[in-house]
Amino acid sequence: MVVLSLSAEEQKVARVWLFALPPSNISVGMCVHDVSTFPKSVRLRKRADFVALLNSANKLTVKGFLIVWQNNDQDVPRLGITASKKIGCAVIRNKIKRFSREIFRYHRMLLPPVDINVIARRESATMDFFSVQRELEKAFRRIGSSPCLRAVCSL
């Protein structure tokens, strides 16, 4: 092991120089789709977006959740989460929303371009992460399939 003695100023310059370089596996200007992020472009943020989903014919019920979706004119699926005070206190509601966002992040590349509203029900308050994951994955698999196939899947 070689130990170099650098002054504090030289160490500072070396650190800045190392972090200024682009990562070796990513070329400059290349678009990176990171599943660990949840940017504003994949969120339903405006009330009008949620209201547009109210009249959608595409609804699906899984244990603890009601999933409403409709096709959008964008390239990416977008997620909105509704958790009313009937679910529980703020800690419980935020936990359900965190779980839902996490599951969506890892499945959004597989979803068609749709707007999805995940509406939490009282039953979801007692669910742990793995049961929420199981139910939302089941719902995400059925999104985008034809209504006839959804009827067969629900039997």
C-alpha positions, -999 to 999 in steps of 0.1 A, spaced: 0 0 0 14 33 -11 7 63 12 11 97 -3 13 127 19 -6 155 3 -13 189 18 -48 199 26 -51 220 -5 -38 192 -28 -63 168 -12 -91 193 -19 -81 197 -55 -78 159 -60 -113 154 -46 -128 180 -68 -110 166 -98 -123 131 -91 -159 141 -88 -158 163 -119 -152 133 -141 -182 115 -155 -187 79 -145 -169 55 -168 -200 35 -179 -221 66 -188 -211 88 -217 -217 125 -215 -251 136 -227 -266 101 -224 -301 99 -208 -302 77 -177 -334 61 -165 -328 55 -128 -354 34 -111 -344 48 -77 -359 83 -85 -394 96 -85 -393 128 -106 -421 152 -110 -427 140 -145 -441 106 -132 -464 121 -106 -500 132 -107 -497 166 -91 -527 187 -101 -562 184 -90 -574 183 -126 -553 151 -131 -571 134 -102 -605 146 -113 -600 133 -148 -595 98 -133 -628 100 -114 -649 91 -145 -625 65 -158 -640 31 -166 -608 13 -157 -611 4 -120 -596 -25 -102 -599 -37 -66 -572 -56 -48 -569 -62 -11 -566 -28 6 -566 -7 -25 -587 6 -53 -567 13 -85 -581 37 -111 -563 43 -144 -566 57 -179 -543 61 -208 -524 93 -210 -508 112 -240 -473 111 -225 -445 85 -228 -444 75 -191 -468 61 -166 -477 86 -138 -488 78 -102 -511 96 -78 -518 83 -43 -549 90 -23 -550 82 14 -577 98 34 -579 103 71 -602 73 74 -570 52 69 -554 64 101 -531 90 115 -505 108 94 -478 82 102 -499 54 88 -510 73 57 -474 83 49 -462 47 54 -488 35 28 -478 63 4 -440 54 8 -447 18 1 -468 26 -30 -442 49 -44 -414 24 -39 -433 -3 -56 -443 20 -85 -406 30 -90 -395 -5 -96 -424 -14 -119 -428 18 -139 -407 7 -168 -430 -23 -173 -462 -2 -173 -478 13 -204 -483 51 -205 -512 55 -181 -522 77 -152 -527 56 -121 -544 67 -89 -539 43 -60 -566 48 -35 -558 33 -1 -586 17 19 -588 10 57 -575 -25 52 -542 -12 39 -533 4 73 -525 -30 88 -505 -43 59 -468 -46 59 -445 -38 29 -446 -73 14 -484 -76 14 -487 -41 -1 -461 -52 -27 -480 -84 -35 -513 -66 -40 -499 -37 -61 -479 -60 -83 -510 -80 -90 -528 -48 -99 -499 -35 -121 -499 -67 -140 -535 -63 -149 -532 -27 -160 -532 -23 -197 -547 -58 -203 -581 -60 -220 -613 -60 -199 -620 -97 -209 -586 -108 -196 -591 -89 -163 -624 -107 -158 -607 -140 -163 -579 -131 -139 -603 -121 -112 -620 -156 -111 
